[in-house]
Amino acid sequence: MSRTVELSDDLADRLDEHRAEDESIEEFIEELVNIYEQEGRFSDPGL
């Protein structure tokens, strides 16, 4: 199942500044989630 997420133009531009040239926004976000999971950030209270 896929979902649509709306991003502001400003946030999309910020993502574009950080991702690799051949990397999609979806791939970049997946990488960010993987980093957060590895660091245990999603298990912190309040997230």
mmCIF entry with sequence, helices, sheets and N, C-alpha, C, O atoms, coordinates in Angstrom:
data_MODEL
# 
_entry.id   MODEL 
# 
_entity.id                         1 
_entity.type                       polymer 
_entity.pdbx_number_of_molecules   1 
# 
_entity_poly.entity_id                      1 
_entity_poly.type                           'polypeptide(L)' 
_entity_poly.nstd_linkage                   no 
_entity_poly.nstd_monomer                   no 
_entity_poly.pdbx_seq_one_letter_code       MSRTVELSDDLADRLDEHRAEDESIEEFIEELVNIYEQEGRFSDPGL 
_entity_poly.pdbx_seq_one_letter_code_can   MSRTVELSDDLADRLDEHRAEDESIEEFIEELVNIYEQEGRFSDPGL 
_entity_poly.pdbx_strand_id                 A 
# 
loop_
_entity_poly_seq.entity_id 
_entity_poly_seq.num 
_entity_poly_seq.mon_id 
_entity_poly_seq.hetero 
1 1  MET n 
1 2  SER n 
1 3  ARG n 
1 4  THR n 
1 5  VAL n 
1 6  GLU n 
1 7  LEU n 
1 8  SER n 
1 9  ASP n 
1 10 ASP n 
1 11 LEU n 
1 12 ALA n 
1 13 ASP n 
1 14 ARG n 
1 15 LEU n 
1 16 ASP n 
1 17 GLU n 
1 18 HIS n 
1 19 ARG n 
1 20 ALA n 
1 21 GLU n 
1 22 ASP n 
1 23 GLU n 
1 24 SER n 
1 25 ILE n 
1 26 GLU n 
1 27 GLU n 
1 28 PHE n 
1 29 ILE n 
1 30 GLU n 
1 31 GLU n 
1 32 LEU n 
1 33 VAL n 
1 34 ASN n 
1 35 ILE n 
1 36 TYR n 
1 37 GLU n 
1 38 GLN n 
1 39 GLU n 
1 40 GLY n 
1 41 ARG n 
1 42 PHE n 
1 43 SER n 
1 44 ASP n 
1 45 PRO n 
1 46 GLY n 
1 47 LEU n 
# 
_struct_asym.id          A 
_struct_asym.entity_id   1 
# 
loop_
_struct_conf.conf_type_id 
_struct_conf.id 
_struct_conf.pdbx_PDB_helix_id 
_struct_conf.beg_label_comp_id 
_struct_conf.beg_label_asym_id 
_struct_conf.beg_label_seq_id 
_struct_conf.pdbx_beg_PDB_ins_code 
_struct_conf.end_label_comp_id 
_struct_conf.end_label_asym_id 
_struct_conf.end_label_seq_id 
_struct_conf.pdbx_end_PDB_ins_code 
_struct_conf.beg_auth_comp_id 
_struct_conf.beg_auth_asym_id 
_struct_conf.beg_auth_seq_id 
_struct_conf.end_auth_comp_id 
_struct_conf.end_auth_asym_id 
_struct_conf.end_auth_seq_id 
_struct_conf.pdbx_PDB_helix_class 
_struct_conf.details 
_struct_conf.pdbx_PDB_helix_length 
HELX_P HELX_P1 AA1 ASP A 9  ? HIS A 18 ? ASP A 9  HIS A 18 1 ? 10 
HELX_P HELX_P2 AA2 ILE A 25 ? GLU A 39 ? ILE A 25 GLU A 39 1 ? 15 
HELX_P HELX_P3 AA3 ARG A 41 ? SER A 43 ? ARG A 41 SER A 43 5 ? 3  
# 
_struct_conf_type.id          HELX_P 
_struct_conf_type.criteria    ? 
_struct_conf_type.reference   ? 
# 
loop_
_atom_site.group_PDB 
_atom_site.id 
_atom_site.type_symbol 
_atom_site.label_atom_id 
_atom_site.label_alt_id 
_atom_site.label_comp_id 
_atom_site.label_asym_id 
_atom_site.label_entity_id 
_atom_site.label_seq_id 
_atom_site.pdbx_PDB_ins_code 
_atom_site.Cartn_x 
_atom_site.Cartn_y 
_atom_site.Cartn_z 
_atom_site.occupancy 
_atom_site.B_iso_or_equiv 
_atom_site.pdbx_formal_charge 
_atom_site.auth_seq_id 
_atom_site.auth_comp_id 
_atom_site.auth_asym_id 
_atom_site.auth_atom_id 
_atom_site.pdbx_PDB_model_num 
ATOM 1   N N  . MET A 1 1  ? 0.840  -1.172 0.000  1.00 0.00 ? 1  MET A N  1 
ATOM 2   C CA . MET A 1 1  ? 0.000  0.000  0.000  1.00 0.00 ? 1  MET A CA 1 
ATOM 3   C C  . MET A 1 1  ? 0.891  1.243  0.000  1.00 0.00 ? 1  MET A C  1 
ATOM 4   O O  . MET A 1 1  ? 1.796  1.360  0.826  1.00 0.00 ? 1  MET A O  1 
ATOM 5   N N  . SER A 1 2  ? 0.644  2.138  -0.894 1.00 0.00 ? 2  SER A N  1 
ATOM 6   C CA . SER A 1 2  ? 1.391  3.390  -0.896 1.00 0.00 ? 2  SER A CA 1 
ATOM 7   C C  . SER A 1 2  ? 0.544  4.517  -0.340 1.00 0.00 ? 2  SER A C  1 
ATOM 8   O O  . SER A 1 2  ? -0.686 4.481  -0.377 1.00 0.00 ? 2  SER A O  1 
ATOM 9   N N  . ARG A 1 3  ? 1.234  5.509  0.170  1.00 0.00 ? 3  ARG A N  1 
ATOM 10  C CA . ARG A 1 3  ? 0.577  6.695  0.723  1.00 0.00 ? 3  ARG A CA 1 
ATOM 11  C C  . ARG A 1 3  ? 1.175  7.933  0.072  1.00 0.00 ? 3  ARG A C  1 
ATOM 12  O O  . ARG A 1 3  ? 2.320  7.934  -0.381 1.00 0.00 ? 3  ARG A O  1 
ATOM 13  N N  . THR A 1 4  ? 0.395  8.949  0.040  1.00 0.00 ? 4  THR A N  1 
ATOM 14  C CA . THR A 1 4  ? 0.866  10.222 -0.490 1.00 0.00 ? 4  THR A CA 1 
ATOM 15  C C  . THR A 1 4  ? 1.142  11.161 0.676  1.00 0.00 ? 4  THR A C  1 
ATOM 16  O O  . THR A 1 4  ? 0.313  11.321 1.571  1.00 0.00 ? 4  THR A O  1 
ATOM 17  N N  . VAL A 1 5  ? 2.301  11.768 0.652  1.00 0.00 ? 5  VAL A N  1 
ATOM 18  C CA . VAL A 1 5  ? 2.682  12.733 1.679  1.00 0.00 ? 5  VAL A CA 1 
ATOM 19  C C  . VAL A 1 5  ? 2.939  14.056 0.969  1.00 0.00 ? 5  VAL A C  1 
ATOM 20  O O  . VAL A 1 5  ? 3.726  14.121 0.024  1.00 0.00 ? 5  VAL A O  1 
ATOM 21  N N  . GLU A 1 6  ? 2.278  15.097 1.425  1.00 0.00 ? 6  GLU A N  1 
ATOM 22  C CA . GLU A 1 6  ? 2.488  16.418 0.832  1.00 0.00 ? 6  GLU A CA 1 
ATOM 23  C C  . GLU A 1 6  ? 3.584  17.146 1.595  1.00 0.00 ? 6  GLU A C  1 
ATOM 24  O O  . GLU A 1 6  ? 3.576  17.198 2.825  1.00 0.00 ? 6  GLU A O  1 
ATOM 25  N N  . LEU A 1 7  ? 4.524  17.704 0.848  1.00 0.00 ? 7  LEU A N  1 
ATOM 26  C CA . LEU A 1 7  ? 5.623  18.474 1.425  1.00 0.00 ? 7  LEU A CA 1 
ATOM 27  C C  . LEU A 1 7  ? 5.538  19.900 0.906  1.00 0.00 ? 7  LEU A C  1 
ATOM 28  O O  . LEU A 1 7  ? 5.168  20.131 -0.245 1.00 0.00 ? 7  LEU A O  1 
ATOM 29  N N  . SER A 1 8  ? 5.877  20.836 1.747  1.00 0.00 ? 8  SER A N  1 
ATOM 30  C CA . SER A 1 8  ? 5.947  22.221 1.271  1.00 0.00 ? 8  SER A CA 1 
ATOM 31  C C  . SER A 1 8  ? 7.102  22.322 0.274  1.00 0.00 ? 8  SER A C  1 
ATOM 32  O O  . SER A 1 8  ? 8.029  21.513 0.295  1.00 0.00 ? 8  SER A O  1 
ATOM 33  N N  . ASP A 1 9  ? 7.030  23.309 -0.584 1.00 0.00 ? 9  ASP A N  1 
ATOM 34  C CA . ASP A 1 9  ? 8.112  23.517 -1.548 1.00 0.00 ? 9  ASP A CA 1 
ATOM 35  C C  . ASP A 1 9  ? 9.439  23.752 -0.838 1.00 0.00 ? 9  ASP A C  1 
ATOM 36  O O  . ASP A 1 9  ? 10.486 23.289 -1.290 1.00 0.00 ? 9  ASP A O  1 
ATOM 37  N N  . ASP A 1 10 ? 9.387  24.477 0.280  1.00 0.00 ? 10 ASP A N  1 
ATOM 38  C CA . ASP A 1 10 ? 10.600 24.765 1.048  1.00 0.00 ? 10 ASP A CA 1 
ATOM 39  C C  . ASP A 1 10 ? 11.243 23.483 1.574  1.00 0.00 ? 10 ASP A C  1 
ATOM 40  O O  . ASP A 1 10 ? 12.457 23.304 1.467  1.00 0.00 ? 10 ASP A O  1 
ATOM 41  N N  . LEU A 1 11 ? 10.427 22.590 2.144  1.00 0.00 ? 11 LEU A N  1 
ATOM 42  C CA . LEU A 1 11 ? 10.970 21.337 2.671  1.00 0.00 ? 11 LEU A CA 1 
ATOM 43  C C  . LEU A 1 11 ? 11.484 20.452 1.543  1.00 0.00 ? 11 LEU A C  1 
ATOM 44  O O  . LEU A 1 11 ? 12.537 19.830 1.680  1.00 0.00 ? 11 LEU A O  1 
ATOM 45  N N  . ALA A 1 12 ? 10.760 20.387 0.435  1.00 0.00 ? 12 ALA A N  1 
ATOM 46  C CA . ALA A 1 12 ? 11.219 19.592 -0.708 1.00 0.00 ? 12 ALA A CA 1 
ATOM 47  C C  . ALA A 1 12 ? 12.562 20.117 -1.214 1.00 0.00 ? 12 ALA A C  1 
ATOM 48  O O  . ALA A 1 12 ? 13.448 19.334 -1.556 1.00 0.00 ? 12 ALA A O  1 
ATOM 49  N N  . ASP A 1 13 ? 12.710 21.439 -1.260 1.00 0.00 ? 13 ASP A N  1 
ATOM 50  C CA . ASP A 1 13 ? 13.992 22.026 -1.675 1.00 0.00 ? 13 ASP A CA 1 
ATOM 51  C C  . ASP A 1 13 ? 15.105 21.658 -0.704 1.00 0.00 ? 13 ASP A C  1 
ATOM 52  O O  . ASP A 1 13 ? 16.225 21.361 -1.120 1.00 0.00 ? 13 ASP A O  1 
ATOM 53  N N  . ARG A 1 14 ? 14.799 21.677 0.591  1.00 0.00 ? 14 ARG A N  1 
ATOM 54  C CA . ARG A 1 14 ? 15.800 21.305 1.600  1.00 0.00 ? 14 ARG A CA 1 
ATOM 55  C C  . ARG A 1 14 ? 16.211 19.843 1.434  1.00 0.00 ? 14 ARG A C  1 
ATOM 56  O O  . ARG A 1 14 ? 17.393 19.518 1.543  1.00 0.00 ? 14 ARG A O  1 
ATOM 57  N N  . LEU A 1 15 ? 15.247 18.963 1.172  1.00 0.00 ? 15 LEU A N  1 
ATOM 58  C CA . LEU A 1 15 ? 15.570 17.553 0.948  1.00 0.00 ? 15 LEU A CA 1 
ATOM 59  C C  . LEU A 1 15 ? 16.456 17.408 -0.285 1.00 0.00 ? 15 LEU A C  1 
ATOM 60  O O  . LEU A 1 15 ? 17.425 16.648 -0.275 1.00 0.00 ? 15 LEU A O  1 
ATOM 61  N N  . ASP A 1 16 ? 16.121 18.137 -1.342 1.00 0.00 ? 16 ASP A N  1 
ATOM 62  C CA . ASP A 1 16 ? 16.911 18.068 -2.572 1.00 0.00 ? 16 ASP A CA 1 
ATOM 63  C C  . ASP A 1 16 ? 18.360 18.482 -2.344 1.00 0.00 ? 16 ASP A C  1 
ATOM 64  O O  . ASP A 1 16 ? 19.264 17.946 -2.986 1.00 0.00 ? 16 ASP A O  1 
ATOM 65  N N  . GLU A 1 17 ? 18.588 19.421 -1.444 1.00 0.00 ? 17 GLU A N  1 
ATOM 66  C CA . GLU A 1 17 ? 19.951 19.884 -1.162 1.00 0.00 ? 17 GLU A CA 1 
ATOM 67  C C  . GLU A 1 17 ? 20.804 18.797 -0.519 1.00 0.00 ? 17 GLU A C  1 
ATOM 68  O O  . GLU A 1 17 ? 22.028 18.814 -0.653 1.00 0.00 ? 17 GLU A O  1 
ATOM 69  N N  . HIS A 1 18 ? 20.179 17.855 0.173  1.00 0.00 ? 18 HIS A N  1 
ATOM 70  C CA . HIS A 1 18 ? 20.925 16.857 0.938  1.00 0.00 ? 18 HIS A CA 1 
ATOM 71  C C  . HIS A 1 18 ? 21.012 15.486 0.273  1.00 0.00 ? 18 HIS A C  1 
ATOM 72  O O  . HIS A 1 18 ? 21.900 14.698 0.600  1.00 0.00 ? 18 HIS A O  1 
ATOM 73  N N  . ARG A 1 19 ? 20.117 15.196 -0.642 1.00 0.00 ? 19 ARG A N  1 
ATOM 74  C CA . ARG A 1 19 ? 20.127 13.848 -1.221 1.00 0.00 ? 19 ARG A CA 1 
ATOM 75  C C  . ARG A 1 19 ? 21.110 13.748 -2.382 1.00 0.00 ? 19 ARG A C  1 
ATOM 76  O O  . ARG A 1 19 ? 21.450 14.742 -3.023 1.00 0.00 ? 19 ARG A O  1 
ATOM 77  N N  . ALA A 1 20 ? 21.555 12.522 -2.632 1.00 0.00 ? 20 ALA A N  1 
ATOM 78  C CA . ALA A 1 20 ? 22.480 12.273 -3.733 1.00 0.00 ? 20 ALA A CA 1 
ATOM 79  C C  . ALA A 1 20 ? 21.764 12.531 -5.060 1.00 0.00 ? 20 ALA A C  1 
ATOM 80  O O  . ALA A 1 20 ? 20.536 12.472 -5.136 1.00 0.00 ? 20 ALA A O  1 
ATOM 81  N N  . GLU A 1 21 ? 22.539 12.815 -6.096 1.00 0.00 ? 21 GLU A N  1 
ATOM 82  C CA . GLU A 1 21 ? 21.973 13.172 -7.392 1.00 0.00 ? 21 GLU A CA 1 
ATOM 83  C C  . GLU A 1 21 ? 21.027 12.111 -7.947 1.00 0.00 ? 21 GLU A C  1 
ATOM 84  O O  . GLU A 1 21 ? 19.999 12.446 -8.535 1.00 0.00 ? 21 GLU A O  1 
ATOM 85  N N  . ASP A 1 22 ? 21.363 10.838 -7.766 1.00 0.00 ? 22 ASP A N  1 
ATOM 86  C CA . ASP A 1 22 ? 20.541 9.760  -8.319 1.00 0.00 ? 22 ASP A CA 1 
ATOM 87  C C  . ASP A 1 22 ? 19.584 9.166  -7.285 1.00 0.00 ? 22 ASP A C  1 
ATOM 88  O O  . ASP A 1 22 ? 18.986 8.120  -7.535 1.00 0.00 ? 22 ASP A O  1 
ATOM 89  N N  . GLU A 1 23 ? 19.429 9.811  -6.137 1.00 0.00 ? 23 GLU A N  1 
ATOM 90  C CA . GLU A 1 23 ? 18.604 9.300  -5.042 1.00 0.00 ? 23 GLU A CA 1 
ATOM 91  C C  . GLU A 1 23 ? 17.234 9.986  -5.062 1.00 0.00 ? 23 GLU A C  1 
ATOM 92  O O  . GLU A 1 23 ? 17.146 11.210 -5.156 1.00 0.00 ? 23 GLU A O  1 
ATOM 93  N N  . SER A 1 24 ? 16.168 9.184  -4.974 1.00 0.00 ? 24 SER A N  1 
ATOM 94  C CA . SER A 1 24 ? 14.823 9.758  -4.927 1.00 0.00 ? 24 SER A CA 1 
ATOM 95  C C  . SER A 1 24 ? 14.545 10.291 -3.521 1.00 0.00 ? 24 SER A C  1 
ATOM 96  O O  . SER A 1 24 ? 15.238 9.942  -2.566 1.00 0.00 ? 24 SER A O  1 
ATOM 97  N N  . ILE A 1 25 ? 13.531 11.134 -3.410 1.00 0.00 ? 25 ILE A N  1 
ATOM 98  C CA . ILE A 1 25 ? 13.142 11.638 -2.088 1.00 0.00 ? 25 ILE A CA 1 
ATOM 99  C C  . ILE A 1 25 ? 12.718 10.469 -1.206 1.00 0.00 ? 25 ILE A C  1 
ATOM 100 O O  . ILE A 1 25 ? 13.020 10.451 -0.013 1.00 0.00 ? 25 ILE A O  1 
ATOM 101 N N  . GLU A 1 26 ? 12.016 9.487  -1.791 1.00 0.00 ? 26 GLU A N  1 
ATOM 102 C CA . GLU A 1 26 ? 11.594 8.313  -1.018 1.00 0.00 ? 26 GLU A CA 1 
ATOM 103 C C  . GLU A 1 26 ? 12.802 7.561  -0.457 1.00 0.00 ? 26 GLU A C  1 
ATOM 104 O O  . GLU A 1 26 ? 12.797 7.165  0.708  1.00 0.00 ? 26 GLU A O  1 
ATOM 105 N N  . GLU A 1 27 ? 13.826 7.364  -1.271 1.00 0.00 ? 27 GLU A N  1 
ATOM 106 C CA . GLU A 1 27 ? 15.033 6.678  -0.807 1.00 0.00 ? 27 GLU A CA 1 
ATOM 107 C C  . GLU A 1 27 ? 15.726 7.469  0.304  1.00 0.00 ? 27 GLU A C  1 
ATOM 108 O O  . GLU A 1 27 ? 16.217 6.890  1.273  1.00 0.00 ? 27 GLU A O  1 
ATOM 109 N N  . PHE A 1 28 ? 15.760 8.788  0.157  1.00 0.00 ? 28 PHE A N  1 
ATOM 110 C CA . PHE A 1 28 ? 16.394 9.639  1.159  1.00 0.00 ? 28 PHE A CA 1 
ATOM 111 C C  . PHE A 1 28 ? 15.652 9.557  2.490  1.00 0.00 ? 28 PHE A C  1 
ATOM 112 O O  . PHE A 1 28 ? 16.278 9.436  3.543  1.00 0.00 ? 28 PHE A O  1 
ATOM 113 N N  . ILE A 1 29 ? 14.325 9.623  2.448  1.00 0.00 ? 29 ILE A N  1 
ATOM 114 C CA . ILE A 1 29 ? 13.526 9.533  3.674  1.00 0.00 ? 29 ILE A CA 1 
ATOM 115 C C  . ILE A 1 29 ? 13.697 8.162  4.319  1.00 0.00 ? 29 ILE A C  1 
ATOM 116 O O  . ILE A 1 29 ? 13.784 8.060  5.543  1.00 0.00 ? 29 ILE A O  1 
ATOM 117 N N  . GLU A 1 30 ? 13.744 7.108  3.508  1.00 0.00 ? 30 GLU A N  1 
ATOM 118 C CA . GLU A 1 30 ? 13.971 5.766  4.054  1.00 0.00 ? 30 GLU A CA 1 
ATOM 119 C C  . GLU A 1 30 ? 15.315 5.700  4.782  1.00 0.00 ? 30 GLU A C  1 
ATOM 120 O O  . GLU A 1 30 ? 15.419 5.085  5.843  1.00 0.00 ? 30 GLU A O  1 
ATOM 121 N N  . GLU A 1 31 ? 16.331 6.326  4.219  1.00 0.00 ? 31 GLU A N  1 
ATOM 122 C CA . GLU A 1 31 ? 17.648 6.359  4.862  1.00 0.00 ? 31 GLU A CA 1 
ATOM 123 C C  . GLU A 1 31 ? 17.579 7.100  6.203  1.00 0.00 ? 31 GLU A C  1 
ATOM 124 O O  . GLU A 1 31 ? 18.176 6.660  7.186  1.00 0.00 ? 31 GLU A O  1 
ATOM 125 N N  . LEU A 1 32 ? 16.857 8.214  6.242  1.00 0.00 ? 32 LEU A N  1 
ATOM 126 C CA . LEU A 1 32 ? 16.693 8.957  7.494  1.00 0.00 ? 32 LEU A CA 1 
ATOM 127 C C  . LEU A 1 32 ? 15.988 8.115  8.555  1.00 0.00 ? 32 LEU A C  1 
ATOM 128 O O  . LEU A 1 32 ? 16.396 8.106  9.717  1.00 0.00 ? 32 LEU A O  1 
ATOM 129 N N  . VAL A 1 33 ? 14.931 7.411  8.157  1.00 0.00 ? 33 VAL A N  1 
ATOM 130 C CA . VAL A 1 33 ? 14.200 6.556  9.100  1.00 0.00 ? 33 VAL A CA 1 
ATOM 131 C C  . VAL A 1 33 ? 15.111 5.452  9.611  1.00 0.00 ? 33 VAL A C  1 
ATOM 132 O O  . VAL A 1 33 ? 15.087 5.139  10.802 1.00 0.00 ? 33 VAL A O  1 
ATOM 133 N N  . ASN A 1 34 ? 15.910 4.858  8.740  1.00 0.00 ? 34 ASN A N  1 
ATOM 134 C CA . ASN A 1 34 ? 16.846 3.814  9.164  1.00 0.00 ? 34 ASN A CA 1 
ATOM 135 C C  . ASN A 1 34 ? 17.825 4.345  10.206 1.00 0.00 ? 34 ASN A C  1 
ATOM 136 O O  . ASN A 1 34 ? 18.122 3.664  11.187 1.00 0.00 ? 34 ASN A O  1 
ATOM 137 N N  . ILE A 1 35 ? 18.325 5.553  9.995  1.00 0.00 ? 35 ILE A N  1 
ATOM 138 C CA . ILE A 1 35 ? 19.252 6.158  10.957 1.00 0.00 ? 35 ILE A CA 1 
ATOM 139 C C  . ILE A 1 35 ? 18.556 6.361  12.296 1.00 0.00 ? 35 ILE A C  1 
ATOM 140 O O  . ILE A 1 35 ? 19.122 6.029  13.337 1.00 0.00 ? 35 ILE A O  1 
ATOM 141 N N  . TYR A 1 36 ? 17.347 6.897  12.288 1.00 0.00 ? 36 TYR A N  1 
ATOM 142 C CA . TYR A 1 36 ? 16.601 7.115  13.528 1.00 0.00 ? 36 TYR A CA 1 
ATOM 143 C C  . TYR A 1 36 ? 16.343 5.798  14.248 1.00 0.00 ? 36 TYR A C  1 
ATOM 144 O O  . TYR A 1 36 ? 16.446 5.730  15.473 1.00 0.00 ? 36 TYR A O  1 
ATOM 145 N N  . GLU A 1 37 ? 16.007 4.749  13.495 1.00 0.00 ? 37 GLU A N  1 
ATOM 146 C CA . GLU A 1 37 ? 15.757 3.444  14.119 1.00 0.00 ? 37 GLU A CA 1 
ATOM 147 C C  . GLU A 1 37 ? 17.030 2.877  14.739 1.00 0.00 ? 37 GLU A C  1 
ATOM 148 O O  . GLU A 1 37 ? 16.986 2.324  15.838 1.00 0.00 ? 37 GLU A O  1 
ATOM 149 N N  . GLN A 1 38 ? 18.158 3.008  14.053 1.00 0.00 ? 38 GLN A N  1 
ATOM 150 C CA . GLN A 1 38 ? 19.427 2.499  14.572 1.00 0.00 ? 38 GLN A CA 1 
ATOM 151 C C  . GLN A 1 38 ? 19.829 3.219  15.851 1.00 0.00 ? 38 GLN A C  1 
ATOM 152 O O  . GLN A 1 38 ? 20.401 2.610  16.755 1.00 0.00 ? 38 GLN A O  1 
ATOM 153 N N  . GLU A 1 39 ? 19.538 4.494  15.929 1.00 0.00 ? 39 GLU A N  1 
ATOM 154 C CA . GLU A 1 39 ? 19.908 5.278  17.108 1.00 0.00 ? 39 GLU A CA 1 
ATOM 155 C C  . GLU A 1 39 ? 18.882 5.153  18.223 1.00 0.00 ? 39 GLU A C  1 
ATOM 156 O O  . GLU A 1 39 ? 19.097 5.668  19.320 1.00 0.00 ? 39 GLU A O  1 
ATOM 157 N N  . GLY A 1 40 ? 17.768 4.474  17.959 1.00 0.00 ? 40 GLY A N  1 
ATOM 158 C CA . GLY A 1 40 ? 16.736 4.309  18.971 1.00 0.00 ? 40 GLY A CA 1 
ATOM 159 C C  . GLY A 1 40 ? 15.918 5.560  19.208 1.00 0.00 ? 40 GLY A C  1 
ATOM 160 O O  . GLY A 1 40 ? 15.247 5.677  20.233 1.00 0.00 ? 40 GLY A O  1 
ATOM 161 N N  . ARG A 1 41 ? 15.963 6.489  18.285 1.00 0.00 ? 41 ARG A N  1 
ATOM 162 C CA . ARG A 1 41 ? 15.269 7.767  18.467 1.00 0.00 ? 41 ARG A CA 1 
ATOM 163 C C  . ARG A 1 41 ? 13.754 7.602  18.494 1.00 0.00 ? 41 ARG A C  1 
ATOM 164 O O  . ARG A 1 41 ? 13.072 8.376  19.165 1.00 0.00 ? 41 ARG A O  1 
ATOM 165 N N  . PHE A 1 42 ? 13.207 6.612  17.782 1.00 0.00 ? 42 PHE A N  1 
ATOM 166 C CA . PHE A 1 42 ? 11.758 6.435  17.760 1.00 0.00 ? 42 PHE A CA 1 
ATOM 167 C C  . PHE A 1 42 ? 11.239 5.846  19.059 1.00 0.00 ? 42 PHE A C  1 
ATOM 168 O O  . PHE A 1 42 ? 10.033 5.862  19.305 1.00 0.00 ? 42 PHE A O  1 
ATOM 169 N N  . SER A 1 43 ? 12.127 5.328  19.893 1.00 0.00 ? 43 SER A N  1 
ATOM 170 C CA . SER A 1 43 ? 11.688 4.775  21.177 1.00 0.00 ? 43 SER A CA 1 
ATOM 171 C C  . SER A 1 43 ? 11.733 5.818  22.290 1.00 0.00 ? 43 SER A C  1 
ATOM 172 O O  . SER A 1 43 ? 11.331 5.537  23.420 1.00 0.00 ? 43 SER A O  1 
ATOM 173 N N  . ASP A 1 44 ? 12.222 7.025  21.977 1.00 0.00 ? 44 ASP A N  1 
ATOM 174 C CA . ASP A 1 44 ? 12.258 8.099  22.975 1.00 0.00 ? 44 ASP A CA 1 
ATOM 175 C C  . ASP A 1 44 ? 10.845 8.554  23.314 1.00 0.00 ? 44 ASP A C  1 
ATOM 176 O O  . ASP A 1 44 ? 10.003 8.653  22.422 1.00 0.00 ? 44 ASP A O  1 
ATOM 177 N N  . PRO A 1 45 ? 10.570 8.832  24.586 1.00 0.00 ? 45 PRO A N  1 
ATOM 178 C CA . PRO A 1 45 ? 9.253  9.358  24.940 1.00 0.00 ? 45 PRO A CA 1 
ATOM 179 C C  . PRO A 1 45 ? 8.999  10.688 24.233 1.00 0.00 ? 45 PRO A C  1 
ATOM 180 O O  . PRO A 1 45 ? 9.904  11.505 24.068 1.00 0.00 ? 45 PRO A O  1 
ATOM 181 N N  . GLY A 1 46 ? 7.769  10.883 23.827 1.00 0.00 ? 46 GLY A N  1 
ATOM 182 C CA . GLY A 1 46 ? 7.398  12.132 23.183 1.00 0.00 ? 46 GLY A CA 1 
ATOM 183 C C  . GLY A 1 46 ? 7.535  12.131 21.677 1.00 0.00 ? 46 GLY A C  1 
ATOM 184 O O  . GLY A 1 46 ? 7.179  13.121 21.038 1.00 0.00 ? 46 GLY A O  1 
ATOM 185 N N  . LEU A 1 47 ? 8.038  11.056 21.083 1.00 0.00 ? 47 LEU A N  1 
ATOM 186 C CA . LEU A 1 47 ? 8.137  11.000 19.620 1.00 0.00 ? 47 LEU A CA 1 
ATOM 187 C C  . LEU A 1 47 ? 6.979  10.243 19.055 1.00 0.00 ? 47 LEU A C  1 
ATOM 188 O O  . LEU A 1 47 ? 6.879  10.084 17.838 1.00 0.00 ? 47 LEU A O  1 
# 
